[in-house]
Amino acid sequence: MLDEWLKRMFRPSDQKPMADLIEAFKRVRKNRQKPAHSLKANEFDQTYFHDQRDLIIAAYTAVRTIRLIFVNHPAVRIATLDIPDVIYEGKIWTY
């Protein structure tokens, strides 16, 4: 529904960020579905940490893209808000 709504309400010149946003949310949902509905023995695998990091970065980027879509809408007035530059720049610490 978010995909349909974004396509109906926003028409950016570059569609890639919006496609990446939807793909990231679908990836989160897909990765969440299987473990949520099955039992699995404890196991350790280093790839989980790498996959988790990639997924978190993709989800952060998707949420940041939604925030930028809304904050840059012409009807939004942000003159009264003091938004730190770090939020606009999207600088997050990852290892």
PDB file with one MODEL, atoms N, CA, C and O in Angstrom:
MODEL        1
ATOM      1  N   MET A   1       0.827  -1.196   0.000  1.00  0.00           N
ATOM      2  CA  MET A   1       0.000   0.000   0.000  1.00  0.00           C
ATOM      3  C   MET A   1       0.865   1.251   0.000  1.00  0.00           C
ATOM      4  O   MET A   1       0.532   2.248  -0.641  1.00  0.00           O
ATOM      5  N   LEU A   2       1.986   1.191   0.730  1.00  0.00           N
ATOM      6  CA  LEU A   2       2.890   2.341   0.752  1.00  0.00           C
ATOM      7  C   LEU A   2       3.423   2.614  -0.650  1.00  0.00           C
ATOM      8  O   LEU A   2       3.504   3.768  -1.073  1.00  0.00           O
ATOM      9  N   ASP A   3       3.782   1.571  -1.361  1.00  0.00           N
ATOM     10  CA  ASP A   3       4.292   1.720  -2.723  1.00  0.00           C
ATOM     11  C   ASP A   3       3.262   2.406  -3.618  1.00  0.00           C
ATOM     12  O   ASP A   3       3.590   3.340  -4.350  1.00  0.00           O
ATOM     13  N   GLU A   4       2.028   1.943  -3.556  1.00  0.00           N
ATOM     14  CA  GLU A   4       0.968   2.533  -4.371  1.00  0.00           C
ATOM     15  C   GLU A   4       0.735   3.990  -4.003  1.00  0.00           C
ATOM     16  O   GLU A   4       0.570   4.838  -4.880  1.00  0.00           O
ATOM     17  N   TRP A   5       0.722   4.280  -2.713  1.00  0.00           N
ATOM     18  CA  TRP A   5       0.478   5.646  -2.262  1.00  0.00           C
ATOM     19  C   TRP A   5       1.613   6.579  -2.698  1.00  0.00           C
ATOM     20  O   TRP A   5       1.363   7.683  -3.180  1.00  0.00           O
ATOM     21  N   LEU A   6       2.846   6.134  -2.528  1.00  0.00           N
ATOM     22  CA  LEU A   6       3.985   6.963  -2.938  1.00  0.00           C
ATOM     23  C   LEU A   6       3.962   7.230  -4.439  1.00  0.00           C
ATOM     24  O   LEU A   6       4.228   8.350  -4.875  1.00  0.00           O
ATOM     25  N   LYS A   7       3.648   6.216  -5.224  1.00  0.00           N
ATOM     26  CA  LYS A   7       3.598   6.396  -6.673  1.00  0.00           C
ATOM     27  C   LYS A   7       2.482   7.350  -7.087  1.00  0.00           C
ATOM     28  O   LYS A   7       2.617   8.083  -8.067  1.00  0.00           O
ATOM     29  N   ARG A   8       1.398   7.339  -6.352  1.00  0.00           N
ATOM     30  CA  ARG A   8       0.278   8.215  -6.665  1.00  0.00           C
ATOM     31  C   ARG A   8       0.537   9.660  -6.225  1.00  0.00           C
ATOM     32  O   ARG A   8       0.127  10.599  -6.907  1.00  0.00           O
ATOM     33  N   MET A   9       1.222   9.838  -5.081  1.00  0.00           N
ATOM     34  CA  MET A   9       1.382  11.170  -4.505  1.00  0.00           C
ATOM     35  C   MET A   9       2.676  11.885  -4.892  1.00  0.00           C
ATOM     36  O   MET A   9       2.731  13.114  -4.864  1.00  0.00           O
ATOM     37  N   PHE A  10       3.717  11.133  -5.253  1.00  0.00           N
ATOM     38  CA  PHE A  10       5.015  11.736  -5.537  1.00  0.00           C
ATOM     39  C   PHE A  10       5.538  11.236  -6.871  1.00  0.00           C
ATOM     40  O   PHE A  10       5.471  10.047  -7.181  1.00  0.00           O
ATOM     41  N   ARG A  11       6.055  12.162  -7.643  1.00  0.00           N
ATOM     42  CA  ARG A  11       6.618  11.822  -8.941  1.00  0.00           C
ATOM     43  C   ARG A  11       8.015  12.440  -9.064  1.00  0.00           C
ATOM     44  O   ARG A  11       8.196  13.470  -9.714  1.00  0.00           O
ATOM     45  N   PRO A  12       8.995  11.794  -8.429  1.00  0.00           N
ATOM     46  CA  PRO A  12      10.349  12.341  -8.505  1.00  0.00           C
ATOM     47  C   PRO A  12      10.978  12.093  -9.875  1.00  0.00           C
ATOM     48  O   PRO A  12      10.559  11.202 -10.613  1.00  0.00           O
ATOM     49  N   SER A  13      11.978  12.887 -10.198  1.00  0.00           N
ATOM     50  CA  SER A  13      12.661  12.696 -11.480  1.00  0.00           C
ATOM     51  C   SER A  13      13.478  11.401 -11.478  1.00  0.00           C
ATOM     52  O   SER A  13      13.648  10.768 -12.520  1.00  0.00           O
ATOM     53  N   ASP A  14      13.978  11.015 -10.310  1.00  0.00           N
ATOM     54  CA  ASP A  14      14.736   9.768 -10.182  1.00  0.00           C
ATOM     55  C   ASP A  14      13.910   8.784  -9.347  1.00  0.00           C
ATOM     56  O   ASP A  14      13.709   8.997  -8.151  1.00  0.00           O
ATOM     57  N   GLN A  15      13.442   7.727  -9.967  1.00  0.00           N
ATOM     58  CA  GLN A  15      12.594   6.744  -9.290  1.00  0.00           C
ATOM     59  C   GLN A  15      13.383   5.750  -8.436  1.00  0.00           C
ATOM     60  O   GLN A  15      12.794   5.035  -7.626  1.00  0.00           O
ATOM     61  N   LYS A  16      14.711   5.696  -8.607  1.00  0.00           N
ATOM     62  CA  LYS A  16      15.525   4.684  -7.929  1.00  0.00           C
ATOM     63  C   LYS A  16      15.420   4.742  -6.404  1.00  0.00           C
ATOM     64  O   LYS A  16      15.242   3.689  -5.792  1.00  0.00           O
ATOM     65  N   PRO A  17      15.517   5.913  -5.748  1.00  0.00           N
ATOM     66  CA  PRO A  17      15.401   5.921  -4.282  1.00  0.00           C
ATOM     67  C   PRO A  17      14.066   5.355  -3.787  1.00  0.00           C
ATOM     68  O   PRO A  17      14.026   4.662  -2.770  1.00  0.00           O
ATOM     69  N   MET A  18      12.980   5.646  -4.497  1.00  0.00           N
ATOM     70  CA  MET A  18      11.685   5.106  -4.068  1.00  0.00           C
ATOM     71  C   MET A  18      11.613   3.609  -4.305  1.00  0.00           C
ATOM     72  O   MET A  18      11.017   2.891  -3.502  1.00  0.00           O
ATOM     73  N   ALA A  19      12.199   3.122  -5.379  1.00  0.00           N
ATOM     74  CA  ALA A  19      12.227   1.676  -5.630  1.00  0.00           C
ATOM     75  C   ALA A  19      13.091   0.982  -4.577  1.00  0.00           C
ATOM     76  O   ALA A  19      12.744  -0.098  -4.099  1.00  0.00           O
ATOM     77  N   ASP A  20      14.218   1.604  -4.217  1.00  0.00           N
ATOM     78  CA  ASP A  20      15.084   1.043  -3.171  1.00  0.00           C
ATOM     79  C   ASP A  20      14.372   1.012  -1.821  1.00  0.00           C
ATOM     80  O   ASP A  20      14.528   0.065  -1.051  1.00  0.00           O
ATOM     81  N   LEU A  21      13.599   2.043  -1.543  1.00  0.00           N
ATOM     82  CA  LEU A  21      12.836   2.132  -0.292  1.00  0.00           C
ATOM     83  C   LEU A  21      11.873   0.942  -0.182  1.00  0.00           C
ATOM     84  O   LEU A  21      11.848   0.253   0.837  1.00  0.00           O
ATOM     85  N   ILE A  22      11.100   0.711  -1.212  1.00  0.00           N
ATOM     86  CA  ILE A  22      10.123  -0.385  -1.200  1.00  0.00           C
ATOM     87  C   ILE A  22      10.832  -1.733  -1.139  1.00  0.00           C
ATOM     88  O   ILE A  22      10.392  -2.632  -0.422  1.00  0.00           O
ATOM     89  N   GLU A  23      11.921  -1.881  -1.883  1.00  0.00           N
ATOM     90  CA  GLU A  23      12.676  -3.133  -1.876  1.00  0.00           C
ATOM     91  C   GLU A  23      13.232  -3.427  -0.485  1.00  0.00           C
ATOM     92  O   GLU A  23      13.235  -4.577  -0.045  1.00  0.00           O
ATOM     93  N   ALA A  24      13.700  -2.395   0.205  1.00  0.00           N
ATOM     94  CA  ALA A  24      14.248  -2.584   1.557  1.00  0.00           C
ATOM     95  C   ALA A  24      13.156  -3.057   2.518  1.00  0.00           C
ATOM     96  O   ALA A  24      13.383  -3.970   3.312  1.00  0.00           O
ATOM     97  N   PHE A  25      11.981  -2.444   2.451  1.00  0.00           N
ATOM     98  CA  PHE A  25      10.895  -2.863   3.336  1.00  0.00           C
ATOM     99  C   PHE A  25      10.426  -4.278   3.023  1.00  0.00           C
ATOM    100  O   PHE A  25      10.102  -5.039   3.935  1.00  0.00           O
ATOM    101  N   LYS A  26      10.387  -4.636   1.748  1.00  0.00           N
ATOM    102  CA  LYS A  26      10.009  -6.000   1.372  1.00  0.00           C
ATOM    103  C   LYS A  26      11.047  -7.005   1.865  1.00  0.00           C
ATOM    104  O   LYS A  26      10.708  -8.106   2.297  1.00  0.00           O
ATOM    105  N   ARG A  27      12.314  -6.608   1.793  1.00  0.00           N
ATOM    106  CA  ARG A  27      13.388  -7.483   2.282  1.00  0.00           C
ATOM    107  C   ARG A  27      13.281  -7.700   3.789  1.00  0.00           C
ATOM    108  O   ARG A  27      13.470  -8.815   4.275  1.00  0.00           O
ATOM    109  N   VAL A  28      12.978  -6.635   4.525  1.00  0.00           N
ATOM    110  CA  VAL A  28      12.791  -6.767   5.972  1.00  0.00           C
ATOM    111  C   VAL A  28      11.628  -7.710   6.253  1.00  0.00           C
ATOM    112  O   VAL A  28      11.733  -8.605   7.092  1.00  0.00           O
ATOM    113  N   ARG A  29      10.533  -7.508   5.556  1.00  0.00           N
ATOM    114  CA  ARG A  29       9.358  -8.349   5.781  1.00  0.00           C
ATOM    115  C   ARG A  29       9.644  -9.809   5.440  1.00  0.00           C
ATOM    116  O   ARG A  29       9.253 -10.710   6.183  1.00  0.00           O
ATOM    117  N   LYS A  30      10.319 -10.042   4.331  1.00  0.00           N
ATOM    118  CA  LYS A  30      10.641 -11.409   3.915  1.00  0.00           C
ATOM    119  C   LYS A  30      11.532 -12.096   4.944  1.00  0.00           C
ATOM    120  O   LYS A  30      11.296 -13.247   5.311  1.00  0.00           O
ATOM    121  N   ASN A  31      12.552 -11.387   5.404  1.00  0.00           N
ATOM    122  CA  ASN A  31      13.458 -11.966   6.399  1.00  0.00           C
ATOM    123  C   ASN A  31      12.773 -12.179   7.738  1.00  0.00           C
ATOM    124  O   ASN A  31      13.189 -13.041   8.513  1.00  0.00           O
ATOM    125  N   ARG A  32      11.764 -11.433   8.012  1.00  0.00           N
ATOM    126  CA  ARG A  32      11.050 -11.526   9.284  1.00  0.00           C
ATOM    127  C   ARG A  32      10.017 -12.645   9.275  1.00  0.00           C
ATOM    128  O   ARG A  32       9.785 -13.277  10.305  1.00  0.00           O
ATOM    129  N   GLN A  33       9.399 -12.895   8.135  1.00  0.00           N
ATOM    130  CA  GLN A  33       8.306 -13.864   8.038  1.00  0.00           C
ATOM    131  C   GLN A  33       8.714 -15.280   8.424  1.00  0.00           C
ATOM    132  O   GLN A  33       8.076 -15.900   9.275  1.00  0.00           O
ATOM    133  N   LYS A  34       9.766 -15.788   7.810  1.00  0.00           N
ATOM    134  CA  LYS A  34      10.136 -17.184   8.017  1.00  0.00           C
ATOM    135  C   LYS A  34      10.498 -17.487   9.478  1.00  0.00           C
ATOM    136  O   LYS A  34       9.955 -18.437  10.041  1.00  0.00           O
ATOM    137  N   PRO A  35      11.394 -16.717  10.114  1.00  0.00           N
ATOM    138  CA  PRO A  35      11.728 -17.022  11.501  1.00  0.00           C
ATOM    139  C   PRO A  35      10.560 -16.828  12.472  1.00  0.00           C
ATOM    140  O   PRO A  35      10.503 -17.476  13.517  1.00  0.00           O
ATOM    141  N   ALA A  36       9.652 -15.955  12.131  1.00  0.00           N
ATOM    142  CA  ALA A  36       8.536 -15.685  13.032  1.00  0.00           C
ATOM    143  C   ALA A  36       7.559 -16.852  13.109  1.00  0.00           C
ATOM    144  O   ALA A  36       6.787 -16.956  14.062  1.00  0.00           O
ATOM    145  N   HIS A  37       7.590 -17.729  12.112  1.00  0.00           N
ATOM    146  CA  HIS A  37       6.613 -18.813  12.047  1.00  0.00           C
ATOM    147  C   HIS A  37       7.254 -20.202  12.042  1.00  0.00           C
ATOM    148  O   HIS A  37       6.663 -21.164  11.553  1.00  0.00           O
ATOM    149  N   SER A  38       8.448 -20.296  12.583  1.00  0.00           N
ATOM    150  CA  SER A  38       9.088 -21.605  12.635  1.00  0.00           C
ATOM    151  C   SER A  38       9.990 -21.716  13.857  1.00  0.00           C
ATOM    152  O   SER A  38      10.463 -20.718  14.401  1.00  0.00           O
ATOM    153  N   LEU A  39      10.208 -22.934  14.262  1.00  0.00           N
ATOM    154  CA  LEU A  39      11.128 -23.202  15.362  1.00  0.00           C
ATOM    155  C   LEU A  39      12.440 -23.672  14.766  1.00  0.00           C
ATOM    156  O   LEU A  39      12.464 -24.430  13.797  1.00  0.00           O
ATOM    157  N   LYS A  40      13.521 -23.214  15.354  1.00  0.00           N
ATOM    158  CA  LYS A  40      14.827 -23.554  14.826  1.00  0.00           C
ATOM    159  C   LYS A  40      15.809 -23.681  15.981  1.00  0.00           C
ATOM    160  O   LYS A  40      15.778 -22.882  16.917  1.00  0.00           O
ATOM    161  N   ALA A  41      16.664 -24.665  15.921  1.00  0.00           N
ATOM    162  CA  ALA A  41      17.675 -24.834  16.966  1.00  0.00           C
ATOM    163  C   ALA A  41      18.666 -23.681  16.917  1.00  0.00           C
ATOM    164  O   ALA A  41      18.927 -23.115  15.855  1.00  0.00           O
ATOM    165  N   ASN A  42      19.212 -23.342  18.075  1.00  0.00           N
ATOM    166  CA  ASN A  42      20.218 -22.289  18.124  1.00  0.00           C
ATOM    167  C   ASN A  42      21.415 -22.677  17.273  1.00  0.00           C
ATOM    168  O   ASN A  42      21.892 -23.811  17.315  1.00  0.00           O
ATOM    169  N   GLU A  43      21.881 -21.723  16.513  1.00  0.00           N
ATOM    170  CA  GLU A  43      23.071 -21.943  15.712  1.00  0.00           C
ATOM    171  C   GLU A  43      23.830 -20.626  15.602  1.00  0.00           C
ATOM    172  O   GLU A  43      23.240 -19.548  15.666  1.00  0.00           O
ATOM    173  N   PHE A  44      25.112 -20.726  15.439  1.00  0.00           N
ATOM    174  CA  PHE A  44      25.939 -19.546  15.296  1.00  0.00           C
ATOM    175  C   PHE A  44      26.535 -19.536  13.900  1.00  0.00           C
ATOM    176  O   PHE A  44      27.116 -20.519  13.440  1.00  0.00           O
ATOM    177  N   ASP A  45      26.377 -18.404  13.244  1.00  0.00           N
ATOM    178  CA  ASP A  45      26.957 -18.242  11.920  1.00  0.00           C
ATOM    179  C   ASP A  45      27.313 -16.771  11.752  1.00  0.00           C
ATOM    180  O   ASP A  45      26.463 -15.898  11.925  1.00  0.00           O
ATOM    181  N   GLN A  46      28.553 -16.502  11.421  1.00  0.00           N
ATOM    182  CA  GLN A  46      29.039 -15.128  11.306  1.00  0.00           C
ATOM    183  C   GLN A  46      28.306 -14.351  10.214  1.00  0.00           C
ATOM    184  O   GLN A  46      28.239 -13.123  10.270  1.00  0.00           O
ATOM    185  N   THR A  47      27.762 -15.044   9.235  1.00  0.00           N
ATOM    186  CA  THR A  47      27.064 -14.340   8.159  1.00  0.00           C
ATOM    187  C   THR A  47      25.817 -13.623   8.658  1.00  0.00           C
ATOM    188  O   THR A  47      25.367 -12.660   8.035  1.00  0.00           O
ATOM    189  N   TYR A  48      25.244 -14.084   9.789  1.00  0.00           N
ATOM    190  CA  TYR A  48      24.078 -13.394  10.339  1.00  0.00           C
ATOM    191  C   TYR A  48      24.413 -11.944  10.675  1.00  0.00           C
ATOM    192  O   TYR A  48      23.595 -11.054  10.443  1.00  0.00           O
ATOM    193  N   PHE A  49      25.590 -11.697  11.211  1.00  0.00           N
ATOM    194  CA  PHE A  49      25.973 -10.341  11.575  1.00  0.00           C
ATOM    195  C   PHE A  49      26.118  -9.459  10.343  1.00  0.00           C
ATOM    196  O   PHE A  49      25.688  -8.305  10.346  1.00  0.00           O
ATOM    197  N   HIS A  50      26.715  -9.993   9.305  1.00  0.00           N
ATOM    198  CA  HIS A  50      26.874  -9.237   8.062  1.00  0.00           C
ATOM    199  C   HIS A  50      25.508  -8.950   7.433  1.00  0.00           C
ATOM    200  O   HIS A  50      25.237  -7.820   7.028  1.00  0.00           O
ATOM    201  N   ASP A  51      24.660  -9.956   7.351  1.00  0.00           N
ATOM    202  CA  ASP A  51      23.328  -9.783   6.773  1.00  0.00           C
ATOM    203  C   ASP A  51      22.495  -8.798   7.580  1.00  0.00           C
ATOM    204  O   ASP A  51      21.776  -7.971   7.020  1.00  0.00           O
ATOM    205  N   GLN A  52      22.601  -8.896   8.908  1.00  0.00           N
ATOM    206  CA  GLN A  52      21.849  -7.991   9.773  1.00  0.00           C
ATOM    207  C   GLN A  52      22.294  -6.547   9.564  1.00  0.00           C
ATOM    208  O   GLN A  52      21.462  -5.641   9.498  1.00  0.00           O
ATOM    209  N   ARG A  53      23.590  -6.333   9.461  1.00  0.00           N
ATOM    210  CA  ARG A  53      24.115  -4.990   9.253  1.00  0.00           C
ATOM    211  C   ARG A  53      23.616  -4.419   7.925  1.00  0.00           C
ATOM    212  O   ARG A  53      23.182  -3.268   7.870  1.00  0.00           O
ATOM    213  N   ASP A  54      23.675  -5.208   6.870  1.00  0.00           N
ATOM    214  CA  ASP A  54      23.191  -4.757   5.563  1.00  0.00           C
ATOM    215  C   ASP A  54      21.703  -4.427   5.606  1.00  0.00           C
ATOM    216  O   ASP A  54      21.260  -3.438   5.021  1.00  0.00           O
ATOM    217  N   LEU A  55      20.946  -5.253   6.294  1.00  0.00           N
ATOM    218  CA  LEU A  55      19.503  -5.032   6.400  1.00  0.00           C
ATOM    219  C   LEU A  55      19.185  -3.773   7.204  1.00  0.00           C
ATOM    220  O   LEU A  55      18.285  -3.016   6.839  1.00  0.00           O
ATOM    221  N   ILE A  56      19.903  -3.549   8.276  1.00  0.00           N
ATOM    222  CA  ILE A  56      19.676  -2.353   9.097  1.00  0.00           C
ATOM    223  C   ILE A  56      20.011  -1.090   8.304  1.00  0.00           C
ATOM    224  O   ILE A  56      19.279  -0.102   8.370  1.00  0.00           O
ATOM    225  N   ILE A  57      21.106  -1.119   7.562  1.00  0.00           N
ATOM    226  CA  ILE A  57      21.471   0.048   6.756  1.00  0.00           C
ATOM    227  C   ILE A  57      20.417   0.299   5.676  1.00  0.00           C
ATOM    228  O   ILE A  57      20.044   1.447   5.434  1.00  0.00           O
ATOM    229  N   ALA A  58      19.941  -0.750   5.034  1.00  0.00           N
ATOM    230  CA  ALA A  58      18.900  -0.595   4.009  1.00  0.00           C
ATOM    231  C   ALA A  58      17.609  -0.047   4.616  1.00  0.00           C
ATOM    232  O   ALA A  58      16.968   0.822   4.025  1.00  0.00           O
ATOM    233  N   ALA A  59      17.226  -0.546   5.784  1.00  0.00           N
ATOM    234  CA  ALA A  59      16.013  -0.060   6.445  1.00  0.00           C
ATOM    235  C   ALA A  59      16.168   1.393   6.885  1.00  0.00           C
ATOM    236  O   ALA A  59      15.237   2.187   6.749  1.00  0.00           O
ATOM    237  N   TYR A  60      17.343   1.743   7.414  1.00  0.00           N
ATOM    238  CA  TYR A  60      17.598   3.135   7.805  1.00  0.00           C
ATOM    239  C   TYR A  60      17.496   4.057   6.598  1.00  0.00           C
ATOM    240  O   TYR A  60      16.885   5.123   6.672  1.00  0.00           O
ATOM    241  N   THR A  61      18.095   3.643   5.492  1.00  0.00           N
ATOM    242  CA  THR A  61      18.045   4.453   4.274  1.00  0.00           C
ATOM    243  C   THR A  61      16.609   4.614   3.786  1.00  0.00           C
ATOM    244  O   THR A  61      16.232   5.690   3.322  1.00  0.00           O
ATOM    245  N   ALA A  62      15.816   3.570   3.885  1.00  0.00           N
ATOM    246  CA  ALA A  62      14.412   3.636   3.472  1.00  0.00           C
ATOM    247  C   ALA A  62      13.625   4.607   4.344  1.00  0.00           C
ATOM    248  O   ALA A  62      12.854   5.419   3.831  1.00  0.00           O
ATOM    249  N   VAL A  63      13.813   4.528   5.650  1.00  0.00           N
ATOM    250  CA  VAL A  63      13.101   5.436   6.564  1.00  0.00           C
ATOM    251  C   VAL A  63      13.560   6.871   6.326  1.00  0.00           C
ATOM    252  O   VAL A  63      12.751   7.799   6.347  1.00  0.00           O
ATOM    253  N   ARG A  64      14.857   7.049   6.102  1.00  0.00           N
ATOM    254  CA  ARG A  64      15.392   8.386   5.829  1.00  0.00           C
ATOM    255  C   ARG A  64      14.809   8.941   4.525  1.00  0.00           C
ATOM    256  O   ARG A  64      14.514  10.133   4.442  1.00  0.00           O
ATOM    257  N   THR A  65      14.642   8.099   3.518  1.00  0.00           N
ATOM    258  CA  THR A  65      14.056   8.534   2.252  1.00  0.00           C
ATOM    259  C   THR A  65      12.616   8.993   2.452  1.00  0.00           C
ATOM    260  O   THR A  65      12.204  10.009   1.890  1.00  0.00           O
ATOM    261  N   ILE A  66      11.856   8.256   3.242  1.00  0.00           N
ATOM    262  CA  ILE A  66      10.474   8.674   3.538  1.00  0.00           C
ATOM    263  C   ILE A  66      10.472  10.023   4.249  1.00  0.00           C
ATOM    264  O   ILE A  66       9.672  10.900   3.924  1.00  0.00           O
ATOM    265  N   ARG A  67      11.367  10.186   5.217  1.00  0.00           N
ATOM    266  CA  ARG A  67      11.445  11.454   5.942  1.00  0.00           C
ATOM    267  C   ARG A  67      11.780  12.599   4.986  1.00  0.00           C
ATOM    268  O   ARG A  67      11.191  13.676   5.080  1.00  0.00           O
ATOM    269  N   LEU A  68      12.711  12.375   4.077  1.00  0.00           N
ATOM    270  CA  LEU A  68      13.086  13.414   3.116  1.00  0.00           C
ATOM    271  C   LEU A  68      11.948  13.728   2.143  1.00  0.00           C
ATOM    272  O   LEU A  68      11.771  14.878   1.741  1.00  0.00           O
ATOM    273  N   ILE A  69      11.183  12.706   1.769  1.00  0.00           N
ATOM    274  CA  ILE A  69      10.023  12.945   0.903  1.00  0.00           C
ATOM    275  C   ILE A  69       9.047  13.892   1.590  1.00  0.00           C
ATOM    276  O   ILE A  69       8.565  14.847   0.981  1.00  0.00           O
ATOM    277  N   PHE A  70       8.763  13.624   2.846  1.00  0.00           N
ATOM    278  CA  PHE A  70       7.796  14.457   3.558  1.00  0.00           C
ATOM    279  C   PHE A  70       8.338  15.848   3.878  1.00  0.00           C
ATOM    280  O   PHE A  70       7.612  16.833   3.744  1.00  0.00           O
ATOM    281  N   VAL A  71       9.585  15.945   4.295  1.00  0.00           N
ATOM    282  CA  VAL A  71      10.128  17.247   4.689  1.00  0.00           C
ATOM    283  C   VAL A  71      10.313  18.162   3.479  1.00  0.00           C
ATOM    284  O   VAL A  71      10.298  19.385   3.626  1.00  0.00           O
ATOM    285  N   ASN A  72      10.486  17.594   2.293  1.00  0.00           N
ATOM    286  CA  ASN A  72      10.680  18.406   1.098  1.00  0.00           C
ATOM    287  C   ASN A  72       9.389  18.689   0.342  1.00  0.00           C
ATOM    288  O   ASN A  72       9.410  19.297  -0.728  1.00  0.00           O
ATOM    289  N   HIS A  73       8.283  18.254   0.892  1.00  0.00           N
ATOM    290  CA  HIS A  73       6.996  18.534   0.256  1.00  0.00           C
ATOM    291  C   HIS A  73       6.717  20.033   0.354  1.00  0.00           C
ATOM    292  O   HIS A  73       6.965  20.636   1.398  1.00  0.00           O
ATOM    293  N   PRO A  74       6.200  20.648  -0.723  1.00  0.00           N
ATOM    294  CA  PRO A  74       5.969  22.094  -0.721  1.00  0.00           C
ATOM    295  C   PRO A  74       5.002  22.585   0.361  1.00  0.00           C
ATOM    296  O   PRO A  74       5.082  23.740   0.778  1.00  0.00           O
ATOM    297  N   ALA A  75       4.102  21.731   0.813  1.00  0.00           N
ATOM    298  CA  ALA A  75       3.118  22.148   1.816  1.00  0.00           C
ATOM    299  C   ALA A  75       3.673  22.127   3.237  1.00  0.00           C
ATOM    300  O   ALA A  75       3.006  22.581   4.166  1.00  0.00           O
ATOM    301  N   VAL A  76       4.871  21.610   3.413  1.00  0.00           N
ATOM    302  CA  VAL A  76       5.456  21.496   4.751  1.00  0.00           C
ATOM    303  C   VAL A  76       6.214  22.775   5.091  1.00  0.00           C
ATOM    304  O   VAL A  76       7.013  23.274   4.299  1.00  0.00           O
ATOM    305  N   ARG A  77       5.943  23.289   6.283  1.00  0.00           N
ATOM    306  CA  ARG A  77       6.663  24.467   6.770  1.00  0.00           C
ATOM    307  C   ARG A  77       7.534  24.036   7.929  1.00  0.00           C
ATOM    308  O   ARG A  77       7.024  23.625   8.971  1.00  0.00           O
ATOM    309  N   ILE A  78       8.848  24.125   7.761  1.00  0.00           N
ATOM    310  CA  ILE A  78       9.762  23.694   8.820  1.00  0.00           C
ATOM    311  C   ILE A  78      10.559  24.853   9.394  1.00  0.00           C
ATOM    312  O   ILE A  78      11.537  24.636  10.109  1.00  0.00           O
ATOM    313  N   ALA A  79      10.157  26.070   9.093  1.00  0.00           N
ATOM    314  CA  ALA A  79      10.914  27.231   9.568  1.00  0.00           C
ATOM    315  C   ALA A  79      10.967  27.287  11.092  1.00  0.00           C
ATOM    316  O   ALA A  79      11.923  27.819  11.656  1.00  0.00           O
ATOM    317  N   THR A  80       9.965  26.750  11.756  1.00  0.00           N
ATOM    318  CA  THR A  80       9.940  26.819  13.217  1.00  0.00           C
ATOM    319  C   THR A  80      10.689  25.666  13.871  1.00  0.00           C
ATOM    320  O   THR A  80      10.903  25.675  15.083  1.00  0.00           O
ATOM    321  N   LEU A  81      11.088  24.677  13.084  1.00  0.00           N
ATOM    322  CA  LEU A  81      11.787  23.531  13.638  1.00  0.00           C
ATOM    323  C   LEU A  81      13.296  23.695  13.477  1.00  0.00           C
ATOM    324  O   LEU A  81      13.774  24.232  12.478  1.00  0.00           O
ATOM    325  N   ASP A  82      14.025  23.228  14.470  1.00  0.00           N
ATOM    326  CA  ASP A  82      15.481  23.231  14.388  1.00  0.00           C
ATOM    327  C   ASP A  82      15.937  21.790  14.172  1.00  0.00           C
ATOM    328  O   ASP A  82      16.075  21.016  15.119  1.00  0.00           O
ATOM    329  N   ILE A  83      16.165  21.453  12.916  1.00  0.00           N
ATOM    330  CA  ILE A  83      16.557  20.087  12.570  1.00  0.00           C
ATOM    331  C   ILE A  83      18.068  20.049  12.423  1.00  0.00           C
ATOM    332  O   ILE A  83      18.623  20.792  11.613  1.00  0.00           O
ATOM    333  N   PRO A  84      18.747  19.197  13.190  1.00  0.00           N
ATOM    334  CA  PRO A  84      20.210  19.128  13.115  1.00  0.00           C
ATOM    335  C   PRO A  84      20.701  18.705  11.729  1.00  0.00           C
ATOM    336  O   PRO A  84      20.044  17.933  11.031  1.00  0.00           O
ATOM    337  N   ASP A  85      21.861  19.223  11.347  1.00  0.00           N
ATOM    338  CA  ASP A  85      22.446  18.888  10.040  1.00  0.00           C
ATOM    339  C   ASP A  85      22.712  17.404   9.897  1.00  0.00           C
ATOM    340  O   ASP A  85      22.626  16.858   8.797  1.00  0.00           O
ATOM    341  N   VAL A  86      23.033  16.746  10.998  1.00  0.00           N
ATOM    342  CA  VAL A  86      23.358  15.317  10.946  1.00  0.00           C
ATOM    343  C   VAL A  86      22.168  14.499  10.424  1.00  0.00           C
ATOM    344  O   VAL A  86      22.358  13.452   9.804  1.00  0.00           O
ATOM    345  N   ILE A  87      20.961  14.971  10.672  1.00  0.00           N
ATOM    346  CA  ILE A  87      19.775  14.274  10.167  1.00  0.00           C
ATOM    347  C   ILE A  87      19.652  14.476   8.658  1.00  0.00           C
ATOM    348  O   ILE A  87      19.367  13.529   7.924  1.00  0.00           O
ATOM    349  N   TYR A  88      19.867  15.711   8.193  1.00  0.00           N
ATOM    350  CA  TYR A  88      19.814  15.966   6.757  1.00  0.00           C
ATOM    351  C   TYR A  88      20.896  15.209   6.005  1.00  0.00           C
ATOM    352  O   TYR A  88      20.655  14.711   4.905  1.00  0.00           O
ATOM    353  N   GLU A  89      22.078  15.117   6.583  1.00  0.00           N
ATOM    354  CA  GLU A  89      23.192  14.468   5.920  1.00  0.00           C
ATOM    355  C   GLU A  89      23.108  12.945   6.015  1.00  0.00           C
ATOM    356  O   GLU A  89      23.728  12.243   5.216  1.00  0.00           O
ATOM    357  N   GLY A  90      22.356  12.433   6.973  1.00  0.00           N
ATOM    358  CA  GLY A  90      22.170  10.993   7.123  1.00  0.00           C
ATOM    359  C   GLY A  90      23.404  10.277   7.619  1.00  0.00           C
ATOM    360  O   GLY A  90      23.622   9.111   7.291  1.00  0.00           O
ATOM    361  N   LYS A  91      24.211  10.958   8.400  1.00  0.00           N
ATOM    362  CA  LYS A  91      25.433  10.335   8.897  1.00  0.00           C
ATOM    363  C   LYS A  91      25.107   9.431  10.086  1.00  0.00           C
ATOM    364  O   LYS A  91      24.627   9.891  11.122  1.00  0.00           O
ATOM    365  N   ILE A  92      25.372   8.162   9.916  1.00  0.00           N
ATOM    366  CA  ILE A  92      25.208   7.219  11.002  1.00  0.00           C
ATOM    367  C   ILE A  92      26.500   6.433  11.152  1.00  0.00           C
ATOM    368  O   ILE A  92      27.270   6.303  10.201  1.00  0.00           O
ATOM    369  N   TRP A  93      26.723   5.931  12.300  1.00  0.00           N
ATOM    370  CA  TRP A  93      27.935   5.180  12.549  1.00  0.00           C
ATOM    371  C   TRP A  93      27.674   3.695  12.312  1.00  0.00           C
ATOM    372  O   TRP A  93      26.757   3.106  12.884  1.00  0.00           O
ATOM    373  N   THR A  94      28.492   3.117  11.468  1.00  0.00           N
ATOM    374  CA  THR A  94      28.424   1.671  11.232  1.00  0.00           C
ATOM    375  C   THR A  94      29.835   1.138  11.251  1.00  0.00           C
ATOM    376  O   THR A  94      30.779   1.851  10.910  1.00  0.00           O
ATOM    377  N   TYR A  95      29.983  -0.083  11.639  1.00  0.00           N
ATOM    378  CA  TYR A  95      31.317  -0.625  11.607  1.00  0.00           C
ATOM    379  C   TYR A  95      31.514  -1.516  10.441  1.00  0.00           C
ATOM    380  O   TYR A  95      32.601  -2.065  10.260  1.00  0.00           O
TER     381      TYR A  95
ENDMDL
END
